[in-house]
Amino acid sequence: PAKLFTIYEKGFKSLYTNDTKLNGKMVHNIDLSPTDTKRSFFKVKLQIDKLSKQIVNAVIFDKNGNRYTYSIKTFTPNIKVSESIFAFDSKLYPGVEVVDLR
């Protein structure tokens, strides 16, 4: 899901289709088609808030007929995150072997 924010940058053709109302907000509708036809999906429909320019909804259309919908309910940019969140504390897990491949 995180790739939804940068998916349009390469490997896709984009097509602006129209503006519609979604949950009381005006959104731009943009269809993305992968240039690689071997992908398992054939289209991604993005709905972007017209005022904030943020993705609010994305629908992935699978070649098997499935649709996967991702809705962004809240978006908080530039939050402060402690570096300790990304560090593994081996003291909390006695007996675990840590393999550092850096």
Gaussian input, Z-matrix of N, CA and C with variables (Angstrom, degrees):
# hf/3-21g

backbone

0 1
 N
 C     1     B1
 C     2     B2     1     A1
 N     3     B3     2     A2     1     D1
 C     4     B4     3     A3     2     D2
 C     5     B5     4     A4     3     D3
 N     6     B6     5     A5     4     D4
 C     7     B7     6     A6     5     D5
 C     8     B8     7     A7     6     D6
 N     9     B9     8     A8     7     D7
 C    10    B10     9     A9     8     D8
 C    11    B11    10    A10     9     D9
 N    12    B12    11    A11    10    D10
 C    13    B13    12    A12    11    D11
 C    14    B14    13    A13    12    D12
 N    15    B15    14    A14    13    D13
 C    16    B16    15    A15    14    D14
 C    17    B17    16    A16    15    D15
 N    18    B18    17    A17    16    D16
 C    19    B19    18    A18    17    D17
 C    20    B20    19    A19    18    D18
 N    21    B21    20    A20    19    D19
 C    22    B22    21    A21    20    D20
 C    23    B23    22    A22    21    D21
 N    24    B24    23    A23    22    D22
 C    25    B25    24    A24    23    D23
 C    26    B26    25    A25    24    D24
 N    27    B27    26    A26    25    D25
 C    28    B28    27    A27    26    D26
 C    29    B29    28    A28    27    D27
 N    30    B30    29    A29    28    D28
 C    31    B31    30    A30    29    D29
 C    32    B32    31    A31    30    D30
 N    33    B33    32    A32    31    D31
 C    34    B34    33    A33    32    D32
 C    35    B35    34    A34    33    D33
 N    36    B36    35    A35    34    D34
 C    37    B37    36    A36    35    D35
 C    38    B38    37    A37    36    D36
 N    39    B39    38    A38    37    D37
 C    40    B40    39    A39    38    D38
 C    41    B41    40    A40    39    D39
 N    42    B42    41    A41    40    D40
 C    43    B43    42    A42    41    D41
 C    44    B44    43    A43    42    D42
 N    45    B45    44    A44    43    D43
 C    46    B46    45    A45    44    D44
 C    47    B47    46    A46    45    D45
 N    48    B48    47    A47    46    D46
 C    49    B49    48    A48    47    D47
 C    50    B50    49    A49    48    D48
 N    51    B51    50    A50    49    D49
 C    52    B52    51    A51    50    D50
 C    53    B53    52    A52    51    D51
 N    54    B54    53    A53    52    D52
 C    55    B55    54    A54    53    D53
 C    56    B56    55    A55    54    D54
 N    57    B57    56    A56    55    D55
 C    58    B58    57    A57    56    D56
 C    59    B59    58    A58    57    D57
 N    60    B60    59    A59    58    D58
 C    61    B61    60    A60    59    D59
 C    62    B62    61    A61    60    D60
 N    63    B63    62    A62    61    D61
 C    64    B64    63    A63    62    D62
 C    65    B65    64    A64    63    D63
 N    66    B66    65    A65    64    D64
 C    67    B67    66    A66    65    D65
 C    68    B68    67    A67    66    D66
 N    69    B69    68    A68    67    D67
 C    70    B70    69    A69    68    D68
 C    71    B71    70    A70    69    D69
 N    72    B72    71    A71    70    D70
 C    73    B73    72    A72    71    D71
 C    74    B74    73    A73    72    D72
 N    75    B75    74    A74    73    D73
 C    76    B76    75    A75    74    D74
 C    77    B77    76    A76    75    D75
 N    78    B78    77    A77    76    D76
 C    79    B79    78    A78    77    D77
 C    80    B80    79    A79    78    D78
 N    81    B81    80    A80    79    D79
 C    82    B82    81    A81    80    D80
 C    83    B83    82    A82    81    D81
 N    84    B84    83    A83    82    D82
 C    85    B85    84    A84    83    D83
 C    86    B86    85    A85    84    D84
 N    87    B87    86    A86    85    D85
 C    88    B88    87    A87    86    D86
 C    89    B89    88    A88    87    D87
 N    90    B90    89    A89    88    D88
 C    91    B91    90    A90    89    D89
 C    92    B92    91    A91    90    D90
 N    93    B93    92    A92    91    D91
 C    94    B94    93    A93    92    D92
 C    95    B95    94    A94    93    D93
 N    96    B96    95    A95    94    D94
 C    97    B97    96    A96    95    D95
 C    98    B98    97    A97    96    D96
 N    99    B99    98    A98    97    D97
 C   100   B100    99    A99    98    D98
 C   101   B101   100   A100    99    D99
 N   102   B102   101   A101   100   D100
 C   103   B103   102   A102   101   D101
 C   104   B104   103   A103   102   D102
 N   105   B105   104   A104   103   D103
 C   106   B106   105   A105   104   D104
 C   107   B107   106   A106   105   D105
 N   108   B108   107   A107   106   D106
 C   109   B109   108   A108   107   D107
 C   110   B110   109   A109   108   D108
 N   111   B111   110   A110   109   D109
 C   112   B112   111   A111   110   D110
 C   113   B113   112   A112   111   D111
 N   114   B114   113   A113   112   D112
 C   115   B115   114   A114   113   D113
 C   116   B116   115   A115   114   D114
 N   117   B117   116   A116   115   D115
 C   118   B118   117   A117   116   D116
 C   119   B119   118   A118   117   D117
 N   120   B120   119   A119   118   D118
 C   121   B121   120   A120   119   D119
 C   122   B122   121   A121   120   D120
 N   123   B123   122   A122   121   D121
 C   124   B124   123   A123   122   D122
 C   125   B125   124   A124   123   D123
 N   126   B126   125   A125   124   D124
 C   127   B127   126   A126   125   D125
 C   128   B128   127   A127   126   D126
 N   129   B129   128   A128   127   D127
 C   130   B130   129   A129   128   D128
 C   131   B131   130   A130   129   D129
 N   132   B132   131   A131   130   D130
 C   133   B133   132   A132   131   D131
 C   134   B134   133   A133   132   D132
 N   135   B135   134   A134   133   D133
 C   136   B136   135   A135   134   D134
 C   137   B137   136   A136   135   D135
 N   138   B138   137   A137   136   D136
 C   139   B139   138   A138   137   D137
 C   140   B140   139   A139   138   D138
 N   141   B141   140   A140   139   D139
 C   142   B142   141   A141   140   D140
 C   143   B143   142   A142   141   D141
 N   144   B144   143   A143   142   D142
 C   145   B145   144   A144   143   D143
 C   146   B146   145   A145   144   D144
 N   147   B147   146   A146   145   D145
 C   148   B148   147   A147   146   D146
 C   149   B149   148   A148   147   D147
 N   150   B150   149   A149   148   D148
 C   151   B151   150   A150   149   D149
 C   152   B152   151   A151   150   D150
 N   153   B153   152   A152   151   D151
 C   154   B154   153   A153   152   D152
 C   155   B155   154   A154   153   D153
 N   156   B156   155   A155   154   D154
 C   157   B157   156   A156   155   D155
 C   158   B158   157   A157   156   D156
 N   159   B159   158   A158   157   D157
 C   160   B160   159   A159   158   D158
 C   161   B161   160   A160   159   D159
 N   162   B162   161   A161   160   D160
 C   163   B163   162   A162   161   D161
 C   164   B164   163   A163   162   D162
 N   165   B165   164   A164   163   D163
 C   166   B166   165   A165   164   D164
 C   167   B167   166   A166   165   D165
 N   168   B168   167   A167   166   D166
 C   169   B169   168   A168   167   D167
 C   170   B170   169   A169   168   D168
 N   171   B171   170   A170   169   D169
 C   172   B172   171   A171   170   D170
 C   173   B173   172   A172   171   D171
 N   174   B174   173   A173   172   D172
 C   175   B175   174   A174   173   D173
 C   176   B176   175   A175   174   D174
 N   177   B177   176   A176   175   D175
 C   178   B178   177   A177   176   D176
 C   179   B179   178   A178   177   D177
 N   180   B180   179   A179   178   D178
 C   181   B181   180   A180   179   D179
 C   182   B182   181   A181   180   D180
 N   183   B183   182   A182   181   D181
 C   184   B184   183   A183   182   D182
 C   185   B185   184   A184   183   D183
 N   186   B186   185   A185   184   D184
 C   187   B187   186   A186   185   D185
 C   188   B188   187   A187   186   D186
 N   189   B189   188   A188   187   D187
 C   190   B190   189   A189   188   D188
 C   191   B191   190   A190   189   D189
 N   192   B192   191   A191   190   D190
 C   193   B193   192   A192   191   D191
 C   194   B194   193   A193   192   D192
 N   195   B195   194   A194   193   D193
 C   196   B196   195   A195   194   D194
 C   197   B197   196   A196   195   D195
 N   198   B198   197   A197   196   D196
 C   199   B199   198   A198   197   D197
 C   200   B200   199   A199   198   D198
 N   201   B201   200   A200   199   D199
 C   202   B202   201   A201   200   D200
 C   203   B203   202   A202   201   D201
 N   204   B204   203   A203   202   D202
 C   205   B205   204   A204   203   D203
 C   206   B206   205   A205   204   D204
 N   207   B207   206   A206   205   D205
 C   208   B208   207   A207   206   D206
 C   209   B209   208   A208   207   D207
 N   210   B210   209   A209   208   D208
 C   211   B211   210   A210   209   D209
 C   212   B212   211   A211   210   D210
 N   213   B213   212   A212   211   D211
 C   214   B214   213   A213   212   D212
 C   215   B215   214   A214   213   D213
 N   216   B216   215   A215   214   D214
 C   217   B217   216   A216   215   D215
 C   218   B218   217   A217   216   D216
 N   219   B219   218   A218   217   D217
 C   220   B220   219   A219   218   D218
 C   221   B221   220   A220   219   D219
 N   222   B222   221   A221   220   D220
 C   223   B223   222   A222   221   D221
 C   224   B224   223   A223   222   D222
 N   225   B225   224   A224   223   D223
 C   226   B226   225   A225   224   D224
 C   227   B227   226   A226   225   D225
 N   228   B228   227   A227   226   D226
 C   229   B229   228   A228   227   D227
 C   230   B230   229   A229   228   D228
 N   231   B231   230   A230   229   D229
 C   232   B232   231   A231   230   D230
 C   233   B233   232   A232   231   D231
 N   234   B234   233   A233   232   D232
 C   235   B235   234   A234   233   D233
 C   236   B236   235   A235   234   D234
 N   237   B237   236   A236   235   D235
 C   238   B238   237   A237   236   D236
 C   239   B239   238   A238   237   D237
 N   240   B240   239   A239   238   D238
 C   241   B241   240   A240   239   D239
 C   242   B242   241   A241   240   D240
 N   243   B243   242   A242   241   D241
 C   244   B244   243   A243   242   D242
 C   245   B245   244   A244   243   D243
 N   246   B246   245   A245   244   D244
 C   247   B247   246   A246   245   D245
 C   248   B248   247   A247   246   D246
 N   249   B249   248   A248   247   D247
 C   250   B250   249   A249   248   D248
 C   251   B251   250   A250   249   D249
 N   252   B252   251   A251   250   D250
 C   253   B253   252   A252   251   D251
 C   254   B254   253   A253   252   D252
 N   255   B255   254   A254   253   D253
 C   256   B256   255   A255   254   D254
 C   257   B257   256   A256   255   D255
 N   258   B258   257   A257   256   D256
 C   259   B259   258   A258   257   D257
 C   260   B260   259   A259   258   D258
 N   261   B261   260   A260   259   D259
 C   262   B262   261   A261   260   D260
 C   263   B263   262   A262   261   D261
 N   264   B264   263   A263   262   D262
 C   265   B265   264   A264   263   D263
 C   266   B266   265   A265   264   D264
 N   267   B267   266   A266   265   D265
 C   268   B268   267   A267   266   D266
 C   269   B269   268   A268   267   D267
 N   270   B270   269   A269   268   D268
 C   271   B271   270   A270   269   D269
 C   272   B272   271   A271   270   D270
 N   273   B273   272   A272   271   D271
 C   274   B274   273   A273   272   D272
 C   275   B275   274   A274   273   D273
 N   276   B276   275   A275   274   D274
 C   277   B277   276   A276   275   D275
 C   278   B278   277   A277   276   D276
 N   279   B279   278   A278   277   D277
 C   280   B280   279   A279   278   D278
 C   281   B281   280   A280   279   D279
 N   282   B282   281   A281   280   D280
 C   283   B283   282   A282   281   D281
 C   284   B284   283   A283   282   D282
 N   285   B285   284   A284   283   D283
 C   286   B286   285   A285   284   D284
 C   287   B287   286   A286   285   D285
 N   288   B288   287   A287   286   D286
 C   289   B289   288   A288   287   D287
 C   290   B290   289   A289   288   D288
 N   291   B291   290   A290   289   D289
 C   292   B292   291   A291   290   D290
 C   293   B293   292   A292   291   D291
 N   294   B294   293   A293   292   D292
 C   295   B295   294   A294   293   D293
 C   296   B296   295   A295   294   D294
 N   297   B297   296   A296   295   D295
 C   298   B298   297   A297   296   D296
 C   299   B299   298   A298   297   D297
 N   300   B300   299   A299   298   D298
 C   301   B301   300   A300   299   D299
 C   302   B302   301   A301   300   D300
 N   303   B303   302   A302   301   D301
 C   304   B304   303   A303   302   D302
 C   305   B305   304   A304   303   D303

   B1=1.4583
   B2=1.5218
   B3=1.3243
   B4=1.4636
   B5=1.5239
   B6=1.3224
   B7=1.4631
   B8=1.5240
   B9=1.3248
   B10=1.4637
   B11=1.5148
   B12=1.3359
   B13=1.4570
   B14=1.5228
   B15=1.3243
   B16=1.4656
   B17=1.5231
   B18=1.3100
   B19=1.4589
   B20=1.5276
   B21=1.3089
   B22=1.4538
   B23=1.5287
   B24=1.3290
   B25=1.4570
   B26=1.5223
   B27=1.3337
   B28=1.4632
   B29=1.5216
   B30=1.3180
   B31=1.4538
   B32=1.5141
   B33=1.3418
   B34=1.4616
   B35=1.5203
   B36=1.3189
   B37=1.4597
   B38=1.5168
   B39=1.3152
   B40=1.4623
   B41=1.5216
   B42=1.3352
   B43=1.4594
   B44=1.5205
   B45=1.3307
   B46=1.4615
   B47=1.5221
   B48=1.3459
   B49=1.4676
   B50=1.5193
   B51=1.3362
   B52=1.4625
   B53=1.5238
   B54=1.3188
   B55=1.4627
   B56=1.5222
   B57=1.3332
   B58=1.4631
   B59=1.5226
   B60=1.3132
   B61=1.4606
   B62=1.5284
   B63=1.3296
   B64=1.4585
   B65=1.5202
   B66=1.3278
   B67=1.4706
   B68=1.5293
   B69=1.3158
   B70=1.4580
   B71=1.5182
   B72=1.3335
   B73=1.4646
   B74=1.5249
   B75=1.3146
   B76=1.4575
   B77=1.5276
   B78=1.3332
   B79=1.4610
   B80=1.5211
   B81=1.3239
   B82=1.4589
   B83=1.5244
   B84=1.3210
   B85=1.4597
   B86=1.5222
   B87=1.3216
   B88=1.4582
   B89=1.5212
   B90=1.3329
   B91=1.4593
   B92=1.5198
   B93=1.3206
   B94=1.4564
   B95=1.5181
   B96=1.3293
   B97=1.4649
   B98=1.5172
   B99=1.3352
   B100=1.4665
   B101=1.5278
   B102=1.3230
   B103=1.4620
   B104=1.5326
   B105=1.3163
   B106=1.4671
   B107=1.5266
   B108=1.3169
   B109=1.4683
   B110=1.5260
   B111=1.3240
   B112=1.4668
   B113=1.5299
   B114=1.3255
   B115=1.4662
   B116=1.5234
   B117=1.3266
   B118=1.4676
   B119=1.5227
   B120=1.3193
   B121=1.4645
   B122=1.5233
   B123=1.3257
   B124=1.4623
   B125=1.5236
   B126=1.3380
   B127=1.4619
   B128=1.5192
   B129=1.3350
   B130=1.4576
   B131=1.5199
   B132=1.3228
   B133=1.4637
   B134=1.5201
   B135=1.3339
   B136=1.4559
   B137=1.5161
   B138=1.3130
   B139=1.4575
   B140=1.5218
   B141=1.3296
   B142=1.4542
   B143=1.5187
   B144=1.3304
   B145=1.4625
   B146=1.5270
   B147=1.3191
   B148=1.4593
   B149=1.5283
   B150=1.3220
   B151=1.4652
   B152=1.5245
   B153=1.3294
   B154=1.4704
   B155=1.5223
   B156=1.3400
   B157=1.4767
   B158=1.5267
   B159=1.3264
   B160=1.4610
   B161=1.5254
   B162=1.3282
   B163=1.4609
   B164=1.5213
   B165=1.3272
   B166=1.4626
   B167=1.5250
   B168=1.3240
   B169=1.4574
   B170=1.5256
   B171=1.3203
   B172=1.4571
   B173=1.5187
   B174=1.3212
   B175=1.4595
   B176=1.5213
   B177=1.3298
   B178=1.4582
   B179=1.5222
   B180=1.3217
   B181=1.4578
   B182=1.5250
   B183=1.3253
   B184=1.4564
   B185=1.5255
   B186=1.3253
   B187=1.4668
   B188=1.5244
   B189=1.3273
   B190=1.4674
   B191=1.5220
   B192=1.3362
   B193=1.4533
   B194=1.5177
   B195=1.3183
   B196=1.4669
   B197=1.5239
   B198=1.3170
   B199=1.4633
   B200=1.5211
   B201=1.3146
   B202=1.4611
   B203=1.5230
   B204=1.3255
   B205=1.4580
   B206=1.5195
   B207=1.3205
   B208=1.4592
   B209=1.5190
   B210=1.3238
   B211=1.4610
   B212=1.5231
   B213=1.3144
   B214=1.4578
   B215=1.5239
   B216=1.3169
   B217=1.4689
   B218=1.5246
   B219=1.3305
   B220=1.4632
   B221=1.5188
   B222=1.2996
   B223=1.4595
   B224=1.5178
   B225=1.3291
   B226=1.4578
   B227=1.5266
   B228=1.3248
   B229=1.4668
   B230=1.5235
   B231=1.3233
   B232=1.4691
   B233=1.5250
   B234=1.3287
   B235=1.4612
   B236=1.5305
   B237=1.3001
   B238=1.4655
   B239=1.5277
   B240=1.3219
   B241=1.4568
   B242=1.5216
   B243=1.3113
   B244=1.4581
   B245=1.5285
   B246=1.3297
   B247=1.4622
   B248=1.5242
   B249=1.3321
   B250=1.4626
   B251=1.5323
   B252=1.3130
   B253=1.4697
   B254=1.5220
   B255=1.3424
   B256=1.4552
   B257=1.5270
   B258=1.3295
   B259=1.4617
   B260=1.5303
   B261=1.3196
   B262=1.4607
   B263=1.5240
   B264=1.3198
   B265=1.4630
   B266=1.5270
   B267=1.3381
   B268=1.4680
   B269=1.5313
   B270=1.3373
   B271=1.4737
   B272=1.5310
   B273=1.3000
   B274=1.4700
   B275=1.5290
   B276=1.3359
   B277=1.4669
   B278=1.5271
   B279=1.3418
   B280=1.4689
   B281=1.5319
   B282=1.3240
   B283=1.4563
   B284=1.5202
   B285=1.3259
   B286=1.4619
   B287=1.5186
   B288=1.3260
   B289=1.4558
   B290=1.5307
   B291=1.3204
   B292=1.4630
   B293=1.5210
   B294=1.3187
   B295=1.4599
   B296=1.5263
   B297=1.3204
   B298=1.4642
   B299=1.5263
   B300=1.3099
   B301=1.4624
   B302=1.5308
   B303=1.3240
   B304=1.4729
   B305=1.4865
   A1=114.47
   A2=117.43
   A3=118.82
   A4=111.97
   A5=116.99
   A6=120.31
   A7=112.44
   A8=117.56
   A9=120.09
   A10=112.04
   A11=116.94
   A12=120.38
   A13=112.73
   A14=117.69
   A15=120.53
   A16=112.74
   A17=118.01
   A18=122.55
   A19=113.05
   A20=117.31
   A21=121.89
   A22=113.25
   A23=118.90
   A24=121.79
   A25=114.01
   A26=118.34
   A27=119.07
   A28=109.80
   A29=115.34
   A30=121.27
   A31=114.81
   A32=117.08
   A33=120.65
   A34=111.24
   A35=115.15
   A36=121.72
   A37=105.93
   A38=116.93
   A39=119.38
   A40=110.73
   A41=114.93
   A42=121.79
   A43=108.52
   A44=116.08
   A45=120.67
   A46=106.45
   A47=117.36
   A48=119.46
   A49=112.78
   A50=118.21
   A51=120.72
   A52=110.39
   A53=115.23
   A54=122.61
   A55=107.80
   A56=116.20
   A57=120.76
   A58=108.49
   A59=115.44
   A60=121.25
   A61=108.07
   A62=116.95
   A63=123.18
   A64=107.43
   A65=116.36
   A66=121.72
   A67=112.29
   A68=115.95
   A69=121.07
   A70=115.36
   A71=118.17
   A72=121.76
   A73=109.69
   A74=115.67
   A75=119.96
   A76=108.76
   A77=115.91
   A78=121.51
   A79=110.14
   A80=115.21
   A81=122.09
   A82=106.82
   A83=117.76
   A84=122.59
   A85=108.27
   A86=115.46
   A87=121.45
   A88=108.36
   A89=115.78
   A90=121.42
   A91=109.24
   A92=116.15
   A93=122.39
   A94=108.42
   A95=116.14
   A96=121.32
   A97=107.95
   A98=118.23
   A99=119.59
   A100=110.91
   A101=116.44
   A102=120.21
   A103=110.62
   A104=117.35
   A105=122.54
   A106=108.14
   A107=116.96
   A108=121.34
   A109=113.16
   A110=118.09
   A111=120.83
   A112=112.34
   A113=117.03
   A114=120.36
   A115=109.29
   A116=117.56
   A117=121.57
   A118=112.55
   A119=117.32
   A120=121.01
   A121=108.84
   A122=115.86
   A123=119.13
   A124=113.64
   A125=117.37
   A126=119.16
   A127=110.64
   A128=114.83
   A129=122.46
   A130=106.08
   A131=116.12
   A132=120.51
   A133=107.96
   A134=116.15
   A135=121.52
   A136=109.56
   A137=116.28
   A138=121.88
   A139=106.41
   A140=115.56
   A141=122.22
   A142=109.39
   A143=115.91
   A144=121.63
   A145=109.27
   A146=115.61
   A147=121.22
   A148=112.44
   A149=118.17
   A150=121.18
   A151=112.90
   A152=117.30
   A153=120.51
   A154=113.11
   A155=117.25
   A156=122.79
   A157=112.16
   A158=117.64
   A159=122.14
   A160=109.84
   A161=115.72
   A162=120.81
   A163=108.76
   A164=116.67
   A165=120.40
   A166=111.27
   A167=116.58
   A168=120.00
   A169=108.79
   A170=116.68
   A171=121.90
   A172=108.08
   A173=115.70
   A174=120.97
   A175=107.37
   A176=116.35
   A177=122.11
   A178=107.77
   A179=116.01
   A180=122.74
   A181=108.77
   A182=116.07
   A183=124.09
   A184=109.88
   A185=116.91
   A186=120.95
   A187=112.06
   A188=118.07
   A189=121.99
   A190=112.48
   A191=117.14
   A192=120.77
   A193=114.16
   A194=117.37
   A195=120.95
   A196=110.93
   A197=115.68
   A198=122.39
   A199=107.97
   A200=115.41
   A201=121.42
   A202=107.54
   A203=116.29
   A204=121.33
   A205=110.08
   A206=115.44
   A207=122.82
   A208=107.19
   A209=116.40
   A210=121.57
   A211=109.12
   A212=115.84
   A213=121.51
   A214=106.84
   A215=117.13
   A216=121.34
   A217=111.38
   A218=117.01
   A219=121.25
   A220=108.40
   A221=115.47
   A222=121.41
   A223=107.93
   A224=116.59
   A225=121.36
   A226=108.20
   A227=117.47
   A228=119.49
   A229=112.23
   A230=115.21
   A231=123.58
   A232=114.60
   A233=117.29
   A234=118.79
   A235=109.44
   A236=115.98
   A237=122.00
   A238=108.59
   A239=116.01
   A240=121.64
   A241=108.07
   A242=116.19
   A243=121.62
   A244=109.92
   A245=116.46
   A246=120.68
   A247=111.83
   A248=117.56
   A249=120.88
   A250=111.85
   A251=117.34
   A252=120.27
   A253=110.62
   A254=116.65
   A255=120.99
   A256=112.84
   A257=117.71
   A258=121.78
   A259=109.80
   A260=115.90
   A261=121.73
   A262=108.65
   A263=117.44
   A264=122.85
   A265=108.42
   A266=116.01
   A267=120.70
   A268=112.51
   A269=118.06
   A270=120.88
   A271=111.48
   A272=116.20
   A273=120.08
   A274=112.33
   A275=116.54
   A276=121.06
   A277=109.66
   A278=117.37
   A279=120.28
   A280=111.12
   A281=114.47
   A282=120.10
   A283=114.07
   A284=117.83
   A285=121.05
   A286=109.26
   A287=116.41
   A288=121.03
   A289=108.35
   A290=116.18
   A291=121.60
   A292=108.40
   A293=116.62
   A294=122.32
   A295=107.19
   A296=116.73
   A297=122.41
   A298=108.46
   A299=117.59
   A300=121.96
   A301=113.22
   A302=116.42
   A303=118.07
   A304=111.77
   D1=-31.08
   D2=-178.30
   D3=-63.94
   D4=-26.91
   D5=180.00
   D6=-68.11
   D7=-14.62
   D8=178.89
   D9=-57.77
   D10=-28.03
   D11=-176.43
   D12=-77.18
   D13=-17.91
   D14=-178.53
   D15=-128.61
   D16=7.22
   D17=-173.86
   D18=-59.57
   D19=-32.32
   D20=-175.47
   D21=-73.81
   D22=-13.35
   D23=-170.30
   D24=-66.05
   D25=-35.83
   D26=175.90
   D27=-156.64
   D28=153.04
   D29=178.15
   D30=85.31
   D31=11.00
   D32=-179.22
   D33=-139.70
   D34=147.31
   D35=168.20
   D36=-97.13
   D37=138.15
   D38=-179.09
   D39=-114.37
   D40=148.40
   D41=179.64
   D42=-141.32
   D43=117.11
   D44=174.11
   D45=-75.92
   D46=124.88
   D47=-176.93
   D48=-100.52
   D49=-49.80
   D50=-179.34
   D51=-176.55
   D52=-179.04
   D53=171.86
   D54=-110.96
   D55=138.44
   D56=176.30
   D57=-138.73
   D58=173.66
   D59=177.52
   D60=-101.46
   D61=131.98
   D62=177.99
   D63=-132.79
   D64=117.30
   D65=-179.07
   D66=51.61
   D67=40.78
   D68=176.74
   D69=83.06
   D70=-0.44
   D71=-179.93
   D72=-114.88
   D73=145.17
   D74=174.97
   D75=-79.19
   D76=134.10
   D77=-179.83
   D78=-130.26
   D79=148.09
   D80=170.51
   D81=-85.15
   D82=138.90
   D83=175.57
   D84=-108.10
   D85=122.67
   D86=-178.63
   D87=-128.41
   D88=129.00
   D89=176.64
   D90=-100.36
   D91=131.80
   D92=176.23
   D93=-113.12
   D94=130.77
   D95=177.01
   D96=-118.27
   D97=129.25
   D98=-179.27
   D99=-68.83
   D100=139.98
   D101=176.90
   D102=-74.32
   D103=-24.40
   D104=175.97
   D105=-87.56
   D106=105.53
   D107=-176.48
   D108=-72.03
   D109=-5.95
   D110=178.35
   D111=-85.09
   D112=-3.80
   D113=178.14
   D114=-62.61
   D115=156.56
   D116=-177.43
   D117=-78.06
   D118=-7.56
   D119=178.57
   D120=-126.20
   D121=158.48
   D122=-177.32
   D123=-115.01
   D124=-11.14
   D125=-179.16
   D126=-159.00
   D127=146.98
   D128=170.59
   D129=-126.00
   D130=123.15
   D131=177.81
   D132=-102.49
   D133=118.25
   D134=178.48
   D135=-103.12
   D136=139.18
   D137=172.35
   D138=-117.81
   D139=120.28
   D140=-172.76
   D141=-118.39
   D142=126.44
   D143=179.30
   D144=-56.63
   D145=126.28
   D146=-175.31
   D147=-64.27
   D148=-34.29
   D149=-178.34
   D150=-84.58
   D151=-50.20
   D152=-174.82
   D153=-85.53
   D154=-15.97
   D155=-178.66
   D156=63.47
   D157=28.50
   D158=179.05
   D159=-109.23
   D160=147.32
   D161=177.40
   D162=-67.40
   D163=129.65
   D164=177.11
   D165=-112.41
   D166=-20.68
   D167=-176.63
   D168=-156.20
   D169=142.96
   D170=174.71
   D171=-141.56
   D172=133.49
   D173=178.08
   D174=-122.15
   D175=125.30
   D176=178.29
   D177=-103.41
   D178=125.51
   D179=-178.64
   D180=-100.48
   D181=111.64
   D182=-178.05
   D183=-83.13
   D184=148.48
   D185=178.05
   D186=-65.80
   D187=-19.26
   D188=177.98
   D189=-81.69
   D190=-0.19
   D191=-179.62
   D192=96.84
   D193=-3.92
   D194=178.54
   D195=-80.35
   D196=151.97
   D197=174.01
   D198=-125.67
   D199=133.00
   D200=178.64
   D201=-116.58
   D202=120.66
   D203=-177.14
   D204=-109.69
   D205=128.04
   D206=175.38
   D207=-115.91
   D208=120.20
   D209=179.02
   D210=-113.22
   D211=128.43
   D212=177.76
   D213=-91.87
   D214=108.22
   D215=-178.32
   D216=-81.22
   D217=-44.79
   D218=176.42
   D219=-137.08
   D220=147.96
   D221=179.74
   D222=-138.07
   D223=119.78
   D224=179.90
   D225=-119.82
   D226=103.18
   D227=-178.30
   D228=-79.41
   D229=154.67
   D230=171.18
   D231=56.12
   D232=41.40
   D233=177.10
   D234=-78.86
   D235=150.60
   D236=178.50
   D237=-80.98
   D238=127.28
   D239=-179.93
   D240=-126.56
   D241=129.48
   D242=179.35
   D243=-67.40
   D244=139.80
   D245=178.57
   D246=-63.21
   D247=-23.72
   D248=-179.12
   D249=-65.24
   D250=-21.33
   D251=177.91
   D252=-63.30
   D253=-30.26
   D254=-176.48
   D255=-98.53
   D256=8.83
   D257=-179.57
   D258=-109.46
   D259=136.80
   D260=177.95
   D261=-88.30
   D262=122.06
   D263=179.51
   D264=-96.53
   D265=100.10
   D266=-176.27
   D267=-66.58
   D268=-19.82
   D269=178.30
   D270=-65.98
   D271=-25.81
   D272=179.33
   D273=-77.49
   D274=-13.13
   D275=-176.85
   D276=-131.79
   D277=77.02
   D278=-178.30
   D279=-61.95
   D280=140.98
   D281=178.12
   D282=89.09
   D283=-3.47
   D284=179.58
   D285=-85.13
   D286=134.20
   D287=176.64
   D288=-89.86
   D289=125.19
   D290=179.38
   D291=-99.23
   D292=122.50
   D293=177.72
   D294=-110.81
   D295=110.29
   D296=-178.44
   D297=-97.50
   D298=110.87
   D299=-176.52
   D300=-99.29
   D301=22.38
   D302=179.42
   D303=-70.78

